[in-house]
C-alpha cells in the first residue's frame, strides 16, 4: 500500500476522532502542588536527587524568570498565561522506584506507547532505533541501552546522566541556551523535569538512530523537558524526536530547551516530528509549544542539521538555530510547518556565522489552511571575522483556501565583505487546474491535496530518516483534513 | 456508451453550448472539429466535470449514469479520461508516484485490489516501452520541465495505464511536431478496441490522417452544424469553417 493510500485510509479512520493521539492514560500520578514558587523548584530538584549546584542554578533562573518580560515580537495572539494555575511536576506513581529494566515498567505505560505506535519492547522495535520515552515529567523507559553502552554512547534521561556523568552535564548545561536567553527558556531552566541526554565519544558513529518520544498526559500540566546532546570530536549522531498529547479543552504549556554541541569534525542531525494536540476546529484547547532549540558548532568542520515537521500545537514559537563558531562549520535548517483551523505558528531559524568559511542552508516550507496564520522568521547574521561565509535561504509558502495567512520575515545582517547570502521566497496556492487534473485521473480531492502538499515539501521530507519520513508524509495528509470544501 | 441530449452549458453566465445532441457507441471514434471559440474544449471539460462549467439544460448519460451527478473522480473511475490540451505541472511529485496513486484510486473506487509497487512498476515499464518512451520520464516531477511533446506523450502514457472506456483528447495535436504527432497517434491507435470509444477534439485535419475517425462532427457557435464520415474532415481542410460560422449567424 502506497504512503498516499495510507494517508487517505488514516484520514478516513479519524473522521470521528481527528486527532488519534488524543486519548488519556489512566495512571495514578504523583504531582507537585499546583503553582510556581521556590518551594516547587526545590521539590523538583529534590525529586531528582540533584546536586547542590544544579539547585542553585535553578533557583537563580527562577529569580530571573520572575523579572523577565514575555517575548512579544512574534506574530501570535493568546491571553496571558496564568503560571500559578498549572502543575510543574507529574510522574506516574509506578515510577517512584525507577524500574531497572523494561520488564519492570508499568504495563499501562507500555501500552500507552504501543497505542502511539512506539512499541518499547525491544524485540518489537524497529531495529536500529533506540527510544527514550518521556511521560509527563519523567522518562519511563530507554531501549537498547546495552548496545549503546558497548559503543560508549550515553543515552538516557538527563536525571540519570546527572548521576552517571555529572561533570559532562555541568560542563555543557546552559552553555548554548543561557538561562536568561528568553522567558520561556528561563522558566525551563528553573523547572525542567526530564529530557534526554546524549554523549557520543570521539570518533564514534552512533550505531543506531536515537529517539525520544514525549507525551503529555496529565491535565493542567506543563512539560518542560531539557535535552542536551554532545557530539565529541569526529563523532556522528542522528536523533529523532516525536511528541503527542491528549485532547483537552484547556491550553497546556510546553516550554522545552534543546542544546546541541558539536566539537571538531562532529555531526549532529536532529529531526522533529511535532504533533502536539492542536486544539479543535474552533480553536479550543491545544498545546502552547514555546521551545528554544539551539546548536553550537564549536569545533572546526562540525555540522548541525535541524529538520522539523511541525503539524501540531495551538501555537508554535520555535526557532532551531545554529551558532557557527568553528571554521568551516555548517548549519542546516529544513522545515515543514502546517497550520490548519485556528492554529498559529511563528517559526524559523537563526544562523549566526562567527567562524571563517562557514556555510548555512535554510529551506522552509509553510502550508497554511483553514483560518490559520503562520510566519517564517529567520535571521542570518555574519560577523566581521566570518570571512568567505555563505548562506542560502529558500522560503516557500503554500496557501489552501482564502482565510489563512502566510508571512515571511527574513533578517540578514552581514558585516563581512567576502560573504555571500542568497534569499528566495515564493507564495503560491494550490491551483484549481492542479486539483482538477488530479481528480480527473481518479484521485479524490483530499488525497489530491495531500499529494500536492507532499510534493511541495519533498525537499524537506527527503531529509528525514526513513522511518520518520513515512510518518511525516501521513501526518501531512491528516493535518490538512477538512481544509477544503 | 455516451449520449448527449440537448446539452446546454454556461460558463460565468455565458451560454457556450446551446443544445448538443450526440450518440457515441462502443468501439467508435468520433472527431469533433470546429473553429476557435466554438465550444470544443467546453464540451471536453463538462464531460470530465470541471467546476465552473454549469449544465443549464439537457442530459449527459454515460453507460446508464447521469454524469451531472458524479464528481470528476467518480467519472474517472467509471472510465472517462481527458487528455488535456495543457497538461498541468505538479512540482515534487514523481510521475511514477502520480500514476500509481491515480491507478490505485480508481481501483479502490471500483472495489478492486490495489497494485503494490512491484506489480505497478512492472506494468509501468511495459507500457512505457510500448509507447517508445524513456523510463527517465517516470522519475521526473509530473510535467515539470517537460517539452510540449513530452507532456502530450505523458498524457497518452496515463491513458495507457488507466485504460479508460471513453477517452477524450482535447487538441492533443496542438504544439506537436510531425514526429511527436506520429508517436502520440500510434499510442492512441494501439489503445483502440471494440470495447472502448474516443472523442478527438481538433482544429486541424492532420491528426485525423493518423487516427481515422468513424464519424466527424462540426461544432460551431455552440451547436453541431454538420455530421459526416471521415471525408468531412478533408472537406473542412479545403473550405475552412467560414460557411458554418456565417450560416449560423
Contacts between the chains, C-beta under 8 A, distances in Angstrom:
chain1	res1	chain2	res2	distance
A	1	B	114	6.5
A	1	B	116	7.5
A	2	B	97	7.6
A	2	B	100	6.0
A	2	B	101	6.4
A	2	B	104	6.5
A	2	B	114	7.8
A	2	B	117	7.2
A	4	B	97	7.6
A	4	B	101	4.9
A	5	B	101	7.6
A	5	B	104	6.0
A	5	B	108	7.7
A	5	B	114	6.5
A	431	B	88	7.7
A	432	B	51	7.2
A	433	B	88	4.8
A	434	B	88	5.4
A	434	B	89	7.9
A	434	B	90	6.0
A	436	B	48	7.9
A	436	B	50	5.4
A	436	B	51	7.4
A	436	B	72	6.5
A	436	B	88	7.9
A	437	B	84	6.7
A	437	B	87	7.3
A	437	B	88	4.0
A	437	B	90	7.4
A	438	B	90	7.3
A	438	B	98	7.8
A	438	B	102	7.6
A	439	B	49	7.8
A	439	B	71	7.1
A	439	B	72	4.0
A	439	B	73	4.8
A	439	B	76	7.2
A	440	B	48	5.2
A	440	B	49	7.7
A	440	B	72	5.3
A	440	B	73	7.8
A	440	B	75	7.9
A	440	B	76	5.8
A	440	B	81	7.7
A	440	B	82	5.3
A	440	B	84	7.9
A	441	B	76	6.0
A	441	B	98	7.6
A	441	B	102	3.9
A	441	B	105	7.6
A	441	B	106	7.9
A	441	B	158	6.6
A	441	B	162	6.9
A	442	B	73	5.3
A	442	B	76	3.8
A	442	B	77	5.4
A	442	B	102	5.3
A	442	B	103	7.8
A	442	B	105	4.5
A	442	B	106	3.8
A	442	B	109	6.7
A	442	B	162	7.1
A	443	B	73	6.3
A	443	B	101	5.7
A	443	B	102	5.7
A	443	B	105	4.6
A	444	B	71	7.7
A	444	B	73	4.9
A	444	B	105	6.6
A	445	B	73	7.5
A	447	B	101	7.2
A	447	B	105	6.5
A	451	B	90	7.3
A	451	B	93	5.8
A	451	B	97	7.9
A	451	B	98	7.2
A	451	B	101	6.1
A	452	B	90	6.2
A	452	B	93	7.2
A	454	B	92	7.2
A	454	B	93	7.0
A	455	B	90	5.7
A	455	B	91	5.6
A	455	B	92	3.0
A	455	B	93	3.7
A	455	B	141	6.9
A	456	B	91	6.8
A	456	B	92	5.7
A	457	B	92	7.3
A	458	B	92	3.8
A	458	B	93	7.7
A	459	B	92	7.5
